[in-house]
Amino acid sequence: MPRKHVNAAGTAKSDLPQKTCVACGRPFSWRKKWARDWESVKFCSDRCRGVGSGS
Ligand SMILES: [Zn+2]
């Protein structure tokens, strides 16, 4: 019987929510550092977050 690949927490990687970065248009997955404000996350990285802001 095939076993599902899961991490120590018992959560399959594919179960993580995903969003599309508004800066680069690439899909990115939930990260623990965004646990508190995932609803407002729009960028996949700090680099993308910096695009369009400032000079
Ligand atoms: Zn991005």
mmCIF file of the protein (N, C-alpha, C, O) and its ligand, coordinates in Angstrom:
data_MODEL
# 
_entry.id   MODEL 
# 
loop_
_entity.id 
_entity.type 
_entity.pdbx_number_of_molecules 
1 polymer     1 
2 non-polymer 1 
# 
_entity_poly.entity_id                      1 
_entity_poly.type                           'polypeptide(L)' 
_entity_poly.nstd_linkage                   no 
_entity_poly.nstd_monomer                   no 
_entity_poly.pdbx_seq_one_letter_code       MPRKHVNAAGTAKSDLPQKTCVACGRPFSWRKKWARDWESVKFCSDRCRGVGSGS 
_entity_poly.pdbx_seq_one_letter_code_can   MPRKHVNAAGTAKSDLPQKTCVACGRPFSWRKKWARDWESVKFCSDRCRGVGSGS 
_entity_poly.pdbx_strand_id                 A 
# 
loop_
_entity_poly_seq.entity_id 
_entity_poly_seq.num 
_entity_poly_seq.mon_id 
_entity_poly_seq.hetero 
1 1  MET n 
1 2  PRO n 
1 3  ARG n 
1 4  LYS n 
1 5  HIS n 
1 6  VAL n 
1 7  ASN n 
1 8  ALA n 
1 9  ALA n 
1 10 GLY n 
1 11 THR n 
1 12 ALA n 
1 13 LYS n 
1 14 SER n 
1 15 ASP n 
1 16 LEU n 
1 17 PRO n 
1 18 GLN n 
1 19 LYS n 
1 20 THR n 
1 21 CYS n 
1 22 VAL n 
1 23 ALA n 
1 24 CYS n 
1 25 GLY n 
1 26 ARG n 
1 27 PRO n 
1 28 PHE n 
1 29 SER n 
1 30 TRP n 
1 31 ARG n 
1 32 LYS n 
1 33 LYS n 
1 34 TRP n 
1 35 ALA n 
1 36 ARG n 
1 37 ASP n 
1 38 TRP n 
1 39 GLU n 
1 40 SER n 
1 41 VAL n 
1 42 LYS n 
1 43 PHE n 
1 44 CYS n 
1 45 SER n 
1 46 ASP n 
1 47 ARG n 
1 48 CYS n 
1 49 ARG n 
1 50 GLY n 
1 51 VAL n 
1 52 GLY n 
1 53 SER n 
1 54 GLY n 
1 55 SER n 
# 
loop_
_struct_asym.id 
_struct_asym.entity_id 
A 1 
B 2 
# 
loop_
_chem_comp.id 
_chem_comp.type 
_chem_comp.mon_nstd_flag 
ALA 'L-peptide linking' y 
ARG 'L-peptide linking' y 
ASN 'L-peptide linking' y 
ASP 'L-peptide linking' y 
CYS 'L-peptide linking' y 
GLN 'L-peptide linking' y 
GLU 'L-peptide linking' y 
GLY 'peptide linking'   y 
HIS 'L-peptide linking' y 
LEU 'L-peptide linking' y 
LYS 'L-peptide linking' y 
MET 'L-peptide linking' y 
PHE 'L-peptide linking' y 
PRO 'L-peptide linking' y 
SER 'L-peptide linking' y 
THR 'L-peptide linking' y 
TRP 'L-peptide linking' y 
VAL 'L-peptide linking' y 
ZN  non-polymer         . 
# 
_pdbx_entity_nonpoly.entity_id   2 
_pdbx_entity_nonpoly.name        ? 
_pdbx_entity_nonpoly.comp_id     ZN 
# 
_pdbx_nonpoly_scheme.asym_id         B 
_pdbx_nonpoly_scheme.entity_id       2 
_pdbx_nonpoly_scheme.mon_id          ZN 
_pdbx_nonpoly_scheme.ndb_seq_num     1 
_pdbx_nonpoly_scheme.pdb_seq_num     101 
_pdbx_nonpoly_scheme.auth_seq_num    101 
_pdbx_nonpoly_scheme.pdb_mon_id      ZN 
_pdbx_nonpoly_scheme.auth_mon_id     ZN 
_pdbx_nonpoly_scheme.pdb_strand_id   A 
_pdbx_nonpoly_scheme.pdb_ins_code    . 
# 
loop_
_atom_site.group_PDB 
_atom_site.id 
_atom_site.type_symbol 
_atom_site.label_atom_id 
_atom_site.label_alt_id 
_atom_site.label_comp_id 
_atom_site.label_asym_id 
_atom_site.label_entity_id 
_atom_site.label_seq_id 
_atom_site.pdbx_PDB_ins_code 
_atom_site.Cartn_x 
_atom_site.Cartn_y 
_atom_site.Cartn_z 
_atom_site.occupancy 
_atom_site.B_iso_or_equiv 
_atom_site.pdbx_formal_charge 
_atom_site.auth_seq_id 
_atom_site.auth_comp_id 
_atom_site.auth_asym_id 
_atom_site.auth_atom_id 
_atom_site.pdbx_PDB_model_num 
ATOM   1   N  N  . MET A 1 1  ? 0.846  -1.210 0.000   1.00 0.00 ? 1   MET A N  1 
ATOM   2   C  CA . MET A 1 1  ? 0.000  0.000  0.000   1.00 0.00 ? 1   MET A CA 1 
ATOM   3   C  C  . MET A 1 1  ? 0.877  1.254  0.000   1.00 0.00 ? 1   MET A C  1 
ATOM   4   O  O  . MET A 1 1  ? 1.719  1.417  0.883   1.00 0.00 ? 1   MET A O  1 
ATOM   5   N  N  . PRO A 1 2  ? 0.690  2.130  -0.969  1.00 0.00 ? 2   PRO A N  1 
ATOM   6   C  CA . PRO A 1 2  ? 1.516  3.353  -1.033  1.00 0.00 ? 2   PRO A CA 1 
ATOM   7   C  C  . PRO A 1 2  ? 1.223  4.288  0.130   1.00 0.00 ? 2   PRO A C  1 
ATOM   8   O  O  . PRO A 1 2  ? 0.077  4.445  0.551   1.00 0.00 ? 2   PRO A O  1 
ATOM   9   N  N  . ARG A 1 3  ? 2.275  4.899  0.637   1.00 0.00 ? 3   ARG A N  1 
ATOM   10  C  CA . ARG A 1 3  ? 2.090  5.832  1.760   1.00 0.00 ? 3   ARG A CA 1 
ATOM   11  C  C  . ARG A 1 3  ? 2.205  7.261  1.273   1.00 0.00 ? 3   ARG A C  1 
ATOM   12  O  O  . ARG A 1 3  ? 3.007  7.563  0.390   1.00 0.00 ? 3   ARG A O  1 
ATOM   13  N  N  . LYS A 1 4  ? 1.414  8.128  1.843   1.00 0.00 ? 4   LYS A N  1 
ATOM   14  C  CA . LYS A 1 4  ? 1.468  9.550  1.510   1.00 0.00 ? 4   LYS A CA 1 
ATOM   15  C  C  . LYS A 1 4  ? 2.684  10.190 2.162   1.00 0.00 ? 4   LYS A C  1 
ATOM   16  O  O  . LYS A 1 4  ? 3.014  9.913  3.315   1.00 0.00 ? 4   LYS A O  1 
ATOM   17  N  N  . HIS A 1 5  ? 3.342  11.054 1.395   1.00 0.00 ? 5   HIS A N  1 
ATOM   18  C  CA . HIS A 1 5  ? 4.496  11.756 1.962   1.00 0.00 ? 5   HIS A CA 1 
ATOM   19  C  C  . HIS A 1 5  ? 4.019  12.947 2.784   1.00 0.00 ? 5   HIS A C  1 
ATOM   20  O  O  . HIS A 1 5  ? 3.445  13.898 2.253   1.00 0.00 ? 5   HIS A O  1 
ATOM   21  N  N  . VAL A 1 6  ? 4.261  12.880 4.053   1.00 0.00 ? 6   VAL A N  1 
ATOM   22  C  CA . VAL A 1 6  ? 3.855  13.974 4.938   1.00 0.00 ? 6   VAL A CA 1 
ATOM   23  C  C  . VAL A 1 6  ? 5.035  14.393 5.807   1.00 0.00 ? 6   VAL A C  1 
ATOM   24  O  O  . VAL A 1 6  ? 5.971  13.623 6.018   1.00 0.00 ? 6   VAL A O  1 
ATOM   25  N  N  . ASN A 1 7  ? 4.976  15.606 6.299   1.00 0.00 ? 7   ASN A N  1 
ATOM   26  C  CA . ASN A 1 7  ? 6.046  16.066 7.173   1.00 0.00 ? 7   ASN A CA 1 
ATOM   27  C  C  . ASN A 1 7  ? 5.770  15.669 8.615   1.00 0.00 ? 7   ASN A C  1 
ATOM   28  O  O  . ASN A 1 7  ? 4.786  14.988 8.904   1.00 0.00 ? 7   ASN A O  1 
ATOM   29  N  N  . ALA A 1 8  ? 6.632  16.092 9.505   1.00 0.00 ? 8   ALA A N  1 
ATOM   30  C  CA . ALA A 1 8  ? 6.512  15.690 10.907  1.00 0.00 ? 8   ALA A CA 1 
ATOM   31  C  C  . ALA A 1 8  ? 5.185  16.131 11.514  1.00 0.00 ? 8   ALA A C  1 
ATOM   32  O  O  . ALA A 1 8  ? 4.671  15.493 12.432  1.00 0.00 ? 8   ALA A O  1 
ATOM   33  N  N  . ALA A 1 9  ? 4.642  17.216 11.000  1.00 0.00 ? 9   ALA A N  1 
ATOM   34  C  CA . ALA A 1 9  ? 3.394  17.731 11.544  1.00 0.00 ? 9   ALA A CA 1 
ATOM   35  C  C  . ALA A 1 9  ? 2.192  16.953 11.016  1.00 0.00 ? 9   ALA A C  1 
ATOM   36  O  O  . ALA A 1 9  ? 1.067  17.135 11.482  1.00 0.00 ? 9   ALA A O  1 
ATOM   37  N  N  . GLY A 1 10 ? 2.445  16.090 10.044  1.00 0.00 ? 10  GLY A N  1 
ATOM   38  C  CA . GLY A 1 10 ? 1.356  15.285 9.507   1.00 0.00 ? 10  GLY A CA 1 
ATOM   39  C  C  . GLY A 1 10 ? 0.568  16.005 8.436   1.00 0.00 ? 10  GLY A C  1 
ATOM   40  O  O  . GLY A 1 10 ? -0.527 15.580 8.069   1.00 0.00 ? 10  GLY A O  1 
ATOM   41  N  N  . THR A 1 11 ? 1.118  17.088 7.936   1.00 0.00 ? 11  THR A N  1 
ATOM   42  C  CA . THR A 1 11 ? 0.422  17.856 6.900   1.00 0.00 ? 11  THR A CA 1 
ATOM   43  C  C  . THR A 1 11 ? 1.114  17.677 5.553   1.00 0.00 ? 11  THR A C  1 
ATOM   44  O  O  . THR A 1 11 ? 2.312  17.930 5.428   1.00 0.00 ? 11  THR A O  1 
ATOM   45  N  N  . ALA A 1 12 ? 0.374  17.248 4.566   1.00 0.00 ? 12  ALA A N  1 
ATOM   46  C  CA . ALA A 1 12 ? 0.952  17.087 3.239   1.00 0.00 ? 12  ALA A CA 1 
ATOM   47  C  C  . ALA A 1 12 ? 1.289  18.453 2.664   1.00 0.00 ? 12  ALA A C  1 
ATOM   48  O  O  . ALA A 1 12 ? 0.551  19.420 2.856   1.00 0.00 ? 12  ALA A O  1 
ATOM   49  N  N  . LYS A 1 13 ? 2.413  18.524 1.955   1.00 0.00 ? 13  LYS A N  1 
ATOM   50  C  CA . LYS A 1 13 ? 2.855  19.796 1.416   1.00 0.00 ? 13  LYS A CA 1 
ATOM   51  C  C  . LYS A 1 13 ? 1.814  20.400 0.479   1.00 0.00 ? 13  LYS A C  1 
ATOM   52  O  O  . LYS A 1 13 ? 1.628  21.616 0.444   1.00 0.00 ? 13  LYS A O  1 
ATOM   53  N  N  . SER A 1 14 ? 1.141  19.543 -0.273  1.00 0.00 ? 14  SER A N  1 
ATOM   54  C  CA . SER A 1 14 ? 0.158  20.029 -1.244  1.00 0.00 ? 14  SER A CA 1 
ATOM   55  C  C  . SER A 1 14 ? -1.085 20.595 -0.565  1.00 0.00 ? 14  SER A C  1 
ATOM   56  O  O  . SER A 1 14 ? -1.927 21.212 -1.217  1.00 0.00 ? 14  SER A O  1 
ATOM   57  N  N  . ASP A 1 15 ? -1.196 20.384 0.738   1.00 0.00 ? 15  ASP A N  1 
ATOM   58  C  CA . ASP A 1 15 ? -2.357 20.898 1.450   1.00 0.00 ? 15  ASP A CA 1 
ATOM   59  C  C  . ASP A 1 15 ? -2.208 22.362 1.818   1.00 0.00 ? 15  ASP A C  1 
ATOM   60  O  O  . ASP A 1 15 ? -3.172 23.001 2.238   1.00 0.00 ? 15  ASP A O  1 
ATOM   61  N  N  . LEU A 1 16 ? -0.997 22.898 1.662   1.00 0.00 ? 16  LEU A N  1 
ATOM   62  C  CA . LEU A 1 16 ? -0.774 24.296 2.002   1.00 0.00 ? 16  LEU A CA 1 
ATOM   63  C  C  . LEU A 1 16 ? -1.535 25.208 1.049   1.00 0.00 ? 16  LEU A C  1 
ATOM   64  O  O  . LEU A 1 16 ? -1.596 24.934 -0.150  1.00 0.00 ? 16  LEU A O  1 
ATOM   65  N  N  . PRO A 1 17 ? -2.118 26.293 1.565   1.00 0.00 ? 17  PRO A N  1 
ATOM   66  C  CA . PRO A 1 17 ? -2.808 27.250 0.700   1.00 0.00 ? 17  PRO A CA 1 
ATOM   67  C  C  . PRO A 1 17 ? -1.808 27.958 -0.216  1.00 0.00 ? 17  PRO A C  1 
ATOM   68  O  O  . PRO A 1 17 ? -0.634 28.110 0.124   1.00 0.00 ? 17  PRO A O  1 
ATOM   69  N  N  . GLN A 1 18 ? -2.285 28.380 -1.360  1.00 0.00 ? 18  GLN A N  1 
ATOM   70  C  CA . GLN A 1 18 ? -1.412 29.061 -2.304  1.00 0.00 ? 18  GLN A CA 1 
ATOM   71  C  C  . GLN A 1 18 ? -2.019 30.386 -2.735  1.00 0.00 ? 18  GLN A C  1 
ATOM   72  O  O  . GLN A 1 18 ? -3.234 30.581 -2.710  1.00 0.00 ? 18  GLN A O  1 
ATOM   73  N  N  . LYS A 1 19 ? -1.126 31.293 -3.135  1.00 0.00 ? 19  LYS A N  1 
ATOM   74  C  CA . LYS A 1 19 ? -1.554 32.573 -3.697  1.00 0.00 ? 19  LYS A CA 1 
ATOM   75  C  C  . LYS A 1 19 ? -0.673 32.889 -4.892  1.00 0.00 ? 19  LYS A C  1 
ATOM   76  O  O  . LYS A 1 19 ? 0.347  32.238 -5.116  1.00 0.00 ? 19  LYS A O  1 
ATOM   77  N  N  . THR A 1 20 ? -1.077 33.897 -5.659  1.00 0.00 ? 20  THR A N  1 
ATOM   78  C  CA . THR A 1 20 ? -0.248 34.345 -6.767  1.00 0.00 ? 20  THR A CA 1 
ATOM   79  C  C  . THR A 1 20 ? 0.358  35.692 -6.426  1.00 0.00 ? 20  THR A C  1 
ATOM   80  O  O  . THR A 1 20 ? -0.362 36.617 -6.049  1.00 0.00 ? 20  THR A O  1 
ATOM   81  N  N  . CYS A 1 21 ? 1.659  35.815 -6.551  1.00 0.00 ? 21  CYS A N  1 
ATOM   82  C  CA . CYS A 1 21 ? 2.355  37.056 -6.246  1.00 0.00 ? 21  CYS A CA 1 
ATOM   83  C  C  . CYS A 1 21 ? 1.912  38.153 -7.218  1.00 0.00 ? 21  CYS A C  1 
ATOM   84  O  O  . CYS A 1 21 ? 1.929  37.954 -8.433  1.00 0.00 ? 21  CYS A O  1 
ATOM   85  N  N  . VAL A 1 22 ? 1.519  39.304 -6.682  1.00 0.00 ? 22  VAL A N  1 
ATOM   86  C  CA . VAL A 1 22 ? 1.026  40.382 -7.538  1.00 0.00 ? 22  VAL A CA 1 
ATOM   87  C  C  . VAL A 1 22 ? 2.177  41.101 -8.246  1.00 0.00 ? 22  VAL A C  1 
ATOM   88  O  O  . VAL A 1 22 ? 1.953  41.872 -9.179  1.00 0.00 ? 22  VAL A O  1 
ATOM   89  N  N  . ALA A 1 23 ? 3.408  40.843 -7.797  1.00 0.00 ? 23  ALA A N  1 
ATOM   90  C  CA . ALA A 1 23 ? 4.565  41.498 -8.400  1.00 0.00 ? 23  ALA A CA 1 
ATOM   91  C  C  . ALA A 1 23 ? 5.149  40.678 -9.544  1.00 0.00 ? 23  ALA A C  1 
ATOM   92  O  O  . ALA A 1 23 ? 5.376  41.206 -10.633 1.00 0.00 ? 23  ALA A O  1 
ATOM   93  N  N  . CYS A 1 24 ? 5.392  39.398 -9.307  1.00 0.00 ? 24  CYS A N  1 
ATOM   94  C  CA . CYS A 1 24 ? 6.033  38.573 -10.332 1.00 0.00 ? 24  CYS A CA 1 
ATOM   95  C  C  . CYS A 1 24 ? 5.067  37.586 -10.981 1.00 0.00 ? 24  CYS A C  1 
ATOM   96  O  O  . CYS A 1 24 ? 5.407  36.941 -11.972 1.00 0.00 ? 24  CYS A O  1 
ATOM   97  N  N  . GLY A 1 25 ? 3.865  37.469 -10.422 1.00 0.00 ? 25  GLY A N  1 
ATOM   98  C  CA . GLY A 1 25 ? 2.851  36.619 -11.019 1.00 0.00 ? 25  GLY A CA 1 
ATOM   99  C  C  . GLY A 1 25 ? 3.052  35.133 -10.792 1.00 0.00 ? 25  GLY A C  1 
ATOM   100 O  O  . GLY A 1 25 ? 2.340  34.308 -11.366 1.00 0.00 ? 25  GLY A O  1 
ATOM   101 N  N  . ARG A 1 26 ? 4.017  34.794 -9.959  1.00 0.00 ? 26  ARG A N  1 
ATOM   102 C  CA . ARG A 1 26 ? 4.268  33.377 -9.704  1.00 0.00 ? 26  ARG A CA 1 
ATOM   103 C  C  . ARG A 1 26 ? 3.467  32.909 -8.487  1.00 0.00 ? 26  ARG A C  1 
ATOM   104 O  O  . ARG A 1 26 ? 3.236  33.675 -7.552  1.00 0.00 ? 26  ARG A O  1 
ATOM   105 N  N  . PRO A 1 27 ? 3.049  31.649 -8.512  1.00 0.00 ? 27  PRO A N  1 
ATOM   106 C  CA . PRO A 1 27 ? 2.352  31.088 -7.353  1.00 0.00 ? 27  PRO A CA 1 
ATOM   107 C  C  . PRO A 1 27 ? 3.325  30.828 -6.219  1.00 0.00 ? 27  PRO A C  1 
ATOM   108 O  O  . PRO A 1 27 ? 4.467  30.427 -6.444  1.00 0.00 ? 27  PRO A O  1 
ATOM   109 N  N  . PHE A 1 28 ? 2.862  31.062 -5.001  1.00 0.00 ? 28  PHE A N  1 
ATOM   110 C  CA . PHE A 1 28 ? 3.684  30.742 -3.836  1.00 0.00 ? 28  PHE A CA 1 
ATOM   111 C  C  . PHE A 1 28 ? 2.825  30.135 -2.744  1.00 0.00 ? 28  PHE A C  1 
ATOM   112 O  O  . PHE A 1 28 ? 1.617  30.361 -2.677  1.00 0.00 ? 28  PHE A O  1 
ATOM   113 N  N  . SER A 1 29 ? 3.465  29.375 -1.905  1.00 0.00 ? 29  SER A N  1 
ATOM   114 C  CA . SER A 1 29 ? 2.730  28.639 -0.883  1.00 0.00 ? 29  SER A CA 1 
ATOM   115 C  C  . SER A 1 29 ? 2.845  29.306 0.477   1.00 0.00 ? 29  SER A C  1 
ATOM   116 O  O  . SER A 1 29 ? 3.750  30.100 0.733   1.00 0.00 ? 29  SER A O  1 
ATOM   117 N  N  . TRP A 1 30 ? 1.925  28.969 1.316   1.00 0.00 ? 30  TRP A N  1 
ATOM   118 C  CA . TRP A 1 30 ? 1.878  29.451 2.696   1.00 0.00 ? 30  TRP A CA 1 
ATOM   119 C  C  . TRP A 1 30 ? 3.203  29.175 3.397   1.00 0.00 ? 30  TRP A C  1 
ATOM   120 O  O  . TRP A 1 30 ? 3.813  28.119 3.234   1.00 0.00 ? 30  TRP A O  1 
ATOM   121 N  N  . ARG A 1 31 ? 3.618  30.149 4.173   1.00 0.00 ? 31  ARG A N  1 
ATOM   122 C  CA . ARG A 1 31 ? 4.821  29.954 4.998   1.00 0.00 ? 31  ARG A CA 1 
ATOM   123 C  C  . ARG A 1 31 ? 4.489  30.304 6.433   1.00 0.00 ? 31  ARG A C  1 
ATOM   124 O  O  . ARG A 1 31 ? 3.600  31.104 6.725   1.00 0.00 ? 31  ARG A O  1 
ATOM   125 N  N  . LYS A 1 32 ? 5.235  29.676 7.302   1.00 0.00 ? 32  LYS A N  1 
ATOM   126 C  CA . LYS A 1 32 ? 4.948  29.848 8.724   1.00 0.00 ? 32  LYS A CA 1 
ATOM   127 C  C  . LYS A 1 32 ? 5.060  31.308 9.161   1.00 0.00 ? 32  LYS A C  1 
ATOM   128 O  O  . LYS A 1 32 ? 4.332  31.760 10.044  1.00 0.00 ? 32  LYS A O  1 
ATOM   129 N  N  . LYS A 1 33 ? 5.982  32.040 8.529   1.00 0.00 ? 33  LYS A N  1 
ATOM   130 C  CA . LYS A 1 33 ? 6.173  33.445 8.922   1.00 0.00 ? 33  LYS A CA 1 
ATOM   131 C  C  . LYS A 1 33 ? 4.961  34.307 8.566   1.00 0.00 ? 33  LYS A C  1 
ATOM   132 O  O  . LYS A 1 33 ? 4.804  35.420 9.067   1.00 0.00 ? 33  LYS A O  1 
ATOM   133 N  N  . TRP A 1 34 ? 4.106  33.765 7.688   1.00 0.00 ? 34  TRP A N  1 
ATOM   134 C  CA . TRP A 1 34 ? 2.905  34.505 7.297   1.00 0.00 ? 34  TRP A CA 1 
ATOM   135 C  C  . TRP A 1 34 ? 1.672  34.018 8.053   1.00 0.00 ? 34  TRP A C  1 
ATOM   136 O  O  . TRP A 1 34 ? 0.553  34.432 7.751   1.00 0.00 ? 34  TRP A O  1 
ATOM   137 N  N  . ALA A 1 35 ? 1.871  33.157 9.014   1.00 0.00 ? 35  ALA A N  1 
ATOM   138 C  CA . ALA A 1 35 ? 0.741  32.533 9.716   1.00 0.00 ? 35  ALA A CA 1 
ATOM   139 C  C  . ALA A 1 35 ? -0.224 33.571 10.276  1.00 0.00 ? 35  ALA A C  1 
ATOM   140 O  O  . ALA A 1 35 ? -1.434 33.346 10.323  1.00 0.00 ? 35  ALA A O  1 
ATOM   141 N  N  . ARG A 1 36 ? 0.310  34.689 10.691  1.00 0.00 ? 36  ARG A N  1 
ATOM   142 C  CA . ARG A 1 36 ? -0.535 35.699 11.355  1.00 0.00 ? 36  ARG A CA 1 
ATOM   143 C  C  . ARG A 1 36 ? -1.234 36.635 10.381  1.00 0.00 ? 36  ARG A C  1 
ATOM   144 O  O  . ARG A 1 36 ? -2.286 37.189 10.698  1.00 0.00 ? 36  ARG A O  1 
ATOM   145 N  N  . ASP A 1 37 ? -0.655 36.815 9.197   1.00 0.00 ? 37  ASP A N  1 
ATOM   146 C  CA . ASP A 1 37 ? -1.254 37.780 8.265   1.00 0.00 ? 37  ASP A CA 1 
ATOM   147 C  C  . ASP A 1 37 ? -1.352 37.241 6.838   1.00 0.00 ? 37  ASP A C  1 
ATOM   148 O  O  . ASP A 1 37 ? -1.218 37.986 5.868   1.00 0.00 ? 37  ASP A O  1 
ATOM   149 N  N  . TRP A 1 38 ? -1.587 35.941 6.732   1.00 0.00 ? 38  TRP A N  1 
ATOM   150 C  CA . TRP A 1 38 ? -1.688 35.312 5.401   1.00 0.00 ? 38  TRP A CA 1 
ATOM   151 C  C  . TRP A 1 38 ? -2.746 36.002 4.547   1.00 0.00 ? 38  TRP A C  1 
ATOM   152 O  O  . TRP A 1 38 ? -2.573 36.126 3.334   1.00 0.00 ? 38  TRP A O  1 
ATOM   153 N  N  . GLU A 1 39 ? -3.830 36.450 5.156   1.00 0.00 ? 39  GLU A N  1 
ATOM   154 C  CA . GLU A 1 39 ? -4.915 37.089 4.418   1.00 0.00 ? 39  GLU A CA 1 
ATOM   155 C  C  . GLU A 1 39 ? -4.427 38.316 3.649   1.00 0.00 ? 39  GLU A C  1 
ATOM   156 O  O  . GLU A 1 39 ? -4.941 38.625 2.574   1.00 0.00 ? 39  GLU A O  1 
ATOM   157 N  N  . SER A 1 40 ? -3.437 39.010 4.201   1.00 0.00 ? 40  SER A N  1 
ATOM   158 C  CA . SER A 1 40 ? -2.987 40.261 3.592   1.00 0.00 ? 40  SER A CA 1 
ATOM   159 C  C  . SER A 1 40 ? -1.693 40.102 2.793   1.00 0.00 ? 40  SER A C  1 
ATOM   160 O  O  . SER A 1 40 ? -1.186 41.071 2.228   1.00 0.00 ? 40  SER A O  1 
ATOM   161 N  N  . VAL A 1 41 ? -1.167 38.892 2.748   1.00 0.00 ? 41  VAL A N  1 
ATOM   162 C  CA . VAL A 1 41 ? 0.063  38.661 1.986   1.00 0.00 ? 41  VAL A CA 1 
ATOM   163 C  C  . VAL A 1 41 ? -0.214 38.736 0.489   1.00 0.00 ? 41  VAL A C  1 
ATOM   164 O  O  . VAL A 1 41 ? -1.125 38.077 -0.012  1.00 0.00 ? 41  VAL A O  1 
ATOM   165 N  N  . LYS A 1 42 ? 0.573  39.540 -0.223  1.00 0.00 ? 42  LYS A N  1 
ATOM   166 C  CA . LYS A 1 42 ? 0.370  39.676 -1.667  1.00 0.00 ? 42  LYS A CA 1 
ATOM   167 C  C  . LYS A 1 42 ? 1.629  39.360 -2.463  1.00 0.00 ? 42  LYS A C  1 
ATOM   168 O  O  . LYS A 1 42 ? 1.572  39.173 -3.678  1.00 0.00 ? 42  LYS A O  1 
ATOM   169 N  N  . PHE A 1 43 ? 2.758  39.300 -1.778  1.00 0.00 ? 43  PHE A N  1 
ATOM   170 C  CA . PHE A 1 43 ? 4.026  39.096 -2.468  1.00 0.00 ? 43  PHE A CA 1 
ATOM   171 C  C  . PHE A 1 43 ? 4.723  37.824 -1.992  1.00 0.00 ? 43  PHE A C  1 
ATOM   172 O  O  . PHE A 1 43 ? 4.588  37.424 -0.836  1.00 0.00 ? 43  PHE A O  1 
ATOM   173 N  N  . CYS A 1 44 ? 5.467  37.197 -2.897  1.00 0.00 ? 44  CYS A N  1 
ATOM   174 C  CA . CYS A 1 44 ? 6.112  35.934 -2.578  1.00 0.00 ? 44  CYS A CA 1 
ATOM   175 C  C  . CYS A 1 44 ? 7.392  36.145 -1.789  1.00 0.00 ? 44  CYS A C  1 
ATOM   176 O  O  . CYS A 1 44 ? 7.894  35.213 -1.160  1.00 0.00 ? 44  CYS A O  1 
ATOM   177 N  N  . SER A 1 45 ? 7.925  37.358 -1.814  1.00 0.00 ? 45  SER A N  1 
ATOM   178 C  CA . SER A 1 45 ? 9.196  37.592 -1.145  1.00 0.00 ? 45  SER A CA 1 
ATOM   179 C  C  . SER A 1 45 ? 9.359  39.063 -0.815  1.00 0.00 ? 45  SER A C  1 
ATOM   180 O  O  . SER A 1 45 ? 8.616  39.913 -1.306  1.00 0.00 ? 45  SER A O  1 
ATOM   181 N  N  . ASP A 1 46 ? 10.331 39.345 0.012   1.00 0.00 ? 46  ASP A N  1 
ATOM   182 C  CA . ASP A 1 46 ? 10.610 40.742 0.357   1.00 0.00 ? 46  ASP A CA 1 
ATOM   183 C  C  . ASP A 1 46 ? 11.035 41.524 -0.880  1.00 0.00 ? 46  ASP A C  1 
ATOM   184 O  O  . ASP A 1 46 ? 10.763 42.720 -0.988  1.00 0.00 ? 46  ASP A O  1 
ATOM   185 N  N  . ARG A 1 47 ? 11.694 40.855 -1.801  1.00 0.00 ? 47  ARG A N  1 
ATOM   186 C  CA . ARG A 1 47 ? 12.136 41.508 -3.034  1.00 0.00 ? 47  ARG A CA 1 
ATOM   187 C  C  . ARG A 1 47 ? 10.940 41.986 -3.837  1.00 0.00 ? 47  ARG A C  1 
ATOM   188 O  O  . ARG A 1 47 ? 10.913 43.119 -4.319  1.00 0.00 ? 47  ARG A O  1 
ATOM   189 N  N  . CYS A 1 48 ? 9.951  41.111 -3.978  1.00 0.00 ? 48  CYS A N  1 
ATOM   190 C  CA . CYS A 1 48 ? 8.746  41.479 -4.724  1.00 0.00 ? 48  CYS A CA 1 
ATOM   191 C  C  . CYS A 1 48 ? 7.972  42.561 -3.968  1.00 0.00 ? 48  CYS A C  1 
ATOM   192 O  O  . CYS A 1 48 ? 7.373  43.447 -4.578  1.00 0.00 ? 48  CYS A O  1 
ATOM   193 N  N  . ARG A 1 49 ? 7.989  42.481 -2.663  1.00 0.00 ? 49  ARG A N  1 
ATOM   194 C  CA . ARG A 1 49 ? 7.295  43.479 -1.849  1.00 0.00 ? 49  ARG A CA 1 
ATOM   195 C  C  . ARG A 1 49 ? 7.869  44.866 -2.096  1.00 0.00 ? 49  ARG A C  1 
ATOM   196 O  O  . ARG A 1 49 ? 7.163  45.869 -2.002  1.00 0.00 ? 49  ARG A O  1 
ATOM   197 N  N  . GLY A 1 50 ? 9.145  44.908 -2.408  1.00 0.00 ? 50  GLY A N  1 
ATOM   198 C  CA . GLY A 1 50 ? 9.808  46.195 -2.621  1.00 0.00 ? 50  GLY A CA 1 
ATOM   199 C  C  . GLY A 1 50 ? 9.546  46.773 -3.999  1.00 0.00 ? 50  GLY A C  1 
ATOM   200 O  O  . GLY A 1 50 ? 9.739  47.969 -4.216  1.00 0.00 ? 50  GLY A O  1 
ATOM   201 N  N  . VAL A 1 51 ? 9.103  45.929 -4.944  1.00 0.00 ? 51  VAL A N  1 
ATOM   202 C  CA . VAL A 1 51 ? 8.846  46.406 -6.302  1.00 0.00 ? 51  VAL A CA 1 
ATOM   203 C  C  . VAL A 1 51 ? 7.685  47.393 -6.306  1.00 0.00 ? 51  VAL A C  1 
ATOM   204 O  O  . VAL A 1 51 ? 6.616  47.084 -5.779  1.00 0.00 ? 51  VAL A O  1 
ATOM   205 N  N  . GLY A 1 52 ? 7.873  48.569 -6.887  1.00 0.00 ? 52  GLY A N  1 
ATOM   206 C  CA . GLY A 1 52 ? 6.795  49.532 -6.992  1.00 0.00 ? 52  GLY A CA 1 
ATOM   207 C  C  . GLY A 1 52 ? 6.731  50.477 -5.821  1.00 0.00 ? 52  GLY A C  1 
ATOM   208 O  O  . GLY A 1 52 ? 6.067  51.510 -5.902  1.00 0.00 ? 52  GLY A O  1 
ATOM   209 N  N  . SER A 1 53 ? 7.412  50.150 -4.718  1.00 0.00 ? 53  SER A N  1 
ATOM   210 C  CA . SER A 1 53 ? 7.402  51.057 -3.578  1.00 0.00 ? 53  SER A CA 1 
ATOM   211 C  C  . SER A 1 53 ? 8.745  51.757 -3.469  1.00 0.00 ? 53  SER A C  1 
ATOM   212 O  O  . SER A 1 53 ? 9.791  51.154 -3.708  1.00 0.00 ? 53  SER A O  1 
ATOM   213 N  N  . GLY A 1 54 ? 8.710  53.029 -3.108  1.00 0.00 ? 54  GLY A N  1 
ATOM   214 C  CA . GLY A 1 54 ? 9.938  53.803 -3.042  1.00 0.00 ? 54  GLY A CA 1 
ATOM   215 C  C  . GLY A 1 54 ? 10.437 54.105 -4.429  1.00 0.00 ? 54  GLY A C  1 
ATOM   216 O  O  . GLY A 1 54 ? 9.657  54.046 -5.380  1.00 0.00 ? 54  GLY A O  1 
ATOM   217 N  N  . SER A 1 55 ? 11.706 54.428 -4.588  1.00 0.00 ? 55  SER A N  1 
ATOM   218 C  CA . SER A 1 55 ? 12.255 54.757 -5.882  1.00 0.00 ? 55  SER A CA 1 
ATOM   219 C  C  . SER A 1 55 ? 13.074 53.595 -6.369  1.00 0.00 ? 55  SER A C  1 
ATOM   220 O  O  . SER A 1 55 ? 13.642 53.653 -7.460  1.00 0.00 ? 55  SER A O  1 
HETATM 221 ZN ZN . ZN  B 2 .  ? 6.960  37.542 -6.401  1.00 0.00 2 101 ZN  A ZN 1 
# 
